């Protein structure tokens, strides 16, 4: 895949201020693309984007205005309400933020036309064709429904959409401390013992830079419209293994409190089909778990030191 071909392209990224979106924005600008970020909140800083659009994609008119004004060649729809909890209170917000926004964006992009739409999916989604799939959470149900709509848009309207199934993405810049890796690192750096579930769940962990390159490869690959592309490592490691690796890097001697948090019901264990991904888009991960965690811990350590210096300077 020739990533240099993004030179001069106009790209829209929803969720461009988020963990993956910010990394993708920076990479696309480095490759010469003009990046339009989308946020529901007003933004005054660059955050890696050339332009920011304040837009509520839960309103179809907003999605239509955005597509008509920008007319991007490529759209990365990464904005999402990510929540693994099973609380019923998450049903309305995930329905709005993960399904309605995706459908509106697909409809608007189909009206105006573009070369490629990349829609972020999740390893939490049930596998299509697996009998009567039952999503494990409100988040998984909304993501699964959005993917179903995307396949319909491609089948009925020839919308050039590609579904990206992200596995467990980690790495520098993930500020959401509800996520395991940043939570454990920050806890250890602050001298606290992290409270974890049993740690038995096995997960396919993937480094953020690899995911960014996978997004770019999927955007450029030909003949993959309507397909689901796995972006994972193709290897499973338990939560306990990852936590113990982080402890060795960031807090030797600290004993994590495994079992302090209950396991969630219906947790998914899925392995990315990296052989198929390599065959379809020519991408494969380059950063192994040991190296990725070491880079991530080093980044948080440095970010913590800079924050302390900044706070001291402000006093």
N, C-alpha and C positions, 0 to 999 in steps of 0.2 A: 504494500500500500504506500502511496506517495503522499505523506502528510503535508509536503510543501504545496500541494494543490489547494490548500486553504488560503493561499495568498490572494487578497482582493475579494474574498467571499464575505457576504453579509450573513451573520449568524445571530440567532436569538437563543438565549439561554434563560429559561425560567428556573428560579432557585439559584441564581448566579451568585448570591451572597452566601450560600450554604457551603458545607464541607466539600463536596465533590464539585459543585458548580463553580466555586471560586478557583479551584485548581484547574478546572477545564477552561475557564475564562482566561486565566494567565497563559496557559499553553496555546490557546487559539490566537491570542494577540501576538505571542512570540512567532507564530507561523504566518502572521500577516493578515489575519482575518479582522474584519470590523465587527466587534462584539456588542450586541444590544442585550443588556441585562433587564430582567423583569422582576419587579417587587411590588407587593401591596403597600409597602411603607415608603415614604419619600427618602431618597438617599442623596447625600451630598458628596460622598467620597467616590474614588474611582473603583476600588475593589476589583481591579482587573478588567473592567468593562469600559468601552469607549463611550457608551450612552446608557442611561438608565431610564426605564419606563415605569411609571407607577400605574399598575393595572390590577384589577381584580378579575381574574379569569373565571371566577364563579359566575360572573355576569357575561353572557354571550356577546353582548354589544362591545364590551371591553376587549374581548379576544378578537373580535372582527376588526375593531379599530386598530389594534396593535398590528395585526397581520397586513392590513391594508396600508398602514403608514410605513412599515419597515420593509415588507415584501422580501423576507429572508430567503436565501437559498437553502439553508439548513436550520432546523429547529431542534434544540435539545430540551425536552420537557423533563426537568429534574425536580421542580418544586413539588413538595409533598409534605404531608403531616406524618412523620415517622413515629410510630408508637407501637410497641410490641405488647402492651398491656391488653387485658381482655375486658376492661371496664365497658359497660354499656354506654357510658357517657361519651365514649370515643366514636360511637356510631355516626352521629350527625356530622362531626367535624371531619372524619375521614371520608365520609360520603361526599362532602362538599370539596375538600381540598385534594382528594386523591382520585375521585371519579368524575365529578361534575366538571372540574377544571380541565381534566384530560379530554373529556368529550367535547367541550367547547373549543379547545385548541385544535383538536382534530377536524372539527367541522369548519372552523375558520380557515385553517390551512388548506383544506380541500377546496374551499371556495376560491381562495386567492391563488393557490398553486405554489408549489415549492419543489425542490429537488429531493429532499429527504426530511422525514420527521423521526427523531429518536425518542422513544418513550421509555422512561425508567420503570422497570418492574422490580420484583423482589423475589428472593429465595423463599419467602414465606407463602407465596402463591401456591395453590394446589396445582398439580400437573394436569394440563388438559388431557382428556381422554382416559383419566383414571376413574372410570365408573361415575359415581355421583360425588364429585369432589366437595368436601366441606372445608371452607377456610377456617384457619385456627384463631383468627382475631378479626375485629372490625377493620384493621389496617389491611390484612391479607384479603378480606372480602372485597374491599374497595379496589385494591390493586388488581385482583383477579378480574373484576368486572371491567376495569379500564382496559386491561389486555384483551378481553373479549370484544369490547367495542373497537379496539384498534384492528383486530382481525376482521371484524365486519367492515370497517371503513376500507380496508385494503381490498376485501373480496368484492364489495358492492361498487365502490367509487374509485378504486385503483389508487387510493391515497398511498404515497410511498413511505409507509411507516415501518420502522424496525423496532422490535421490542428488545430492550436490554435487560437481561435478568442479572441484577447485581447480587452478589453473595455478600458476605459480611465484610464490608469495607472499613478499613482502619488506616491511620496514618497521621502525619502532622496536620494541624489546622482543624481538628475535629473538637469543637468547643463544647459540644453537648455532653455534659458529664453524666447523663442518663445512660450513655453508651458504655459498654464494659471497659474497653481499652483506656479511654481518657479518664474514666472514673477510677480505675485501679491505679493508674500512673499518678494522678493528682493526689489520691489518698496516700500513697506511699511517699511521695515527695513532701507531703505535709506531716508525715510521721504517724498516719492513722492506718489501722488495719482494715483493709477493704472487706465489706460484708457481701458475700457471694451466695449464689444458689449452691446446689450440690456439686455443680461443675461437671456433671456427667455428659451433658449435651455435646455432641460432636458437630463442628461447624466448619465450613469451607471459608477460610479467611483470605482476604485479598487486599493488597496494598493499594493506596489511593492513586499513586502515579501509574500503576498498571491499569487501573480502571479508566483513567483519563485516556491512555493510549488505546485502550479497547473501544472507548466511545468514538475516537477519531477513526479508527479502523472500520468500525461499523458504519460510520457516516460516509465513507468513501467506497466501501465494497459494493460491487455490482451484483444484482440478482438475488438479494437477500430480503427484498421487501416482503412484508407479511410474516417474516420469520421471527422466532425468539432466539437471541444469541446469549449464551451464558458468559458472564464475565466473573470468573472465579479462579481459584488456584488449581482445582482438581485434586486437592488434598484435604483431609479432615484432621482437625485437632480439637481435643476437648477444651471446654472452657477452663477446666482445672489446669491443663497443660499450659495454656496461654497465660493464665494468672501467675503460675509458678515461674514461667520464663520472665515475666515482667518483674516479679519480686526479685529475681536474681540480678536484674539490671538496675532496678530503682530502689529497692529496699531490702537488701539482704538482712536476714534476721527477723523480719516482720512475718508474722503468721496470719495469713488471710483467714477470715471466719467463714469457711465453707459451710453451707447449710443454714446460714443466718437469714437467708432470703428463700422463700419457697420456690420450687420449680414451677414454671408455668405449664398449664395443661396443653396437650397437643403440640408440643414443640416439634418443629420440622428438622429433619436431618437429610440434607440433599447435597450431592456432589456435583460440581460443575462439569459439564462435558467439554473439556478443553480441547479434546481431539477434534470434535465437530466444529468448535469455534475456530480453531486454527485452519481447518479445511475451508470454512465458509468466508472468513474475513482476514485470514493470514496473521492473526494475533495470538500471542501466548504470553503468560505472565513471566516477568524477569526477576522479581524481587521475592525471595523466599521468606518464610515466616520469621526466622531468626534475624535476618538482616532488616526486615521491615520493622520488627519490634524495637530493635536497637536504634534505628533511625528515629522512630517515633518517640522513644524515651528521651533520646538526646534533644529532640526538638522541644519537648515539654519542659525539660530541665532548663534549657536556654530561655524559653519563653517565661518561665517562672522567675528566673534571675532578672530578666529585663523588666518584668512587672514590679519586682521589689525595688529596683533602681528607680523606675518611673515614679512609684509611690513616694519613695524617699525624697526625690527631687521636687515633688509637689507639696511637701510639708514645709 
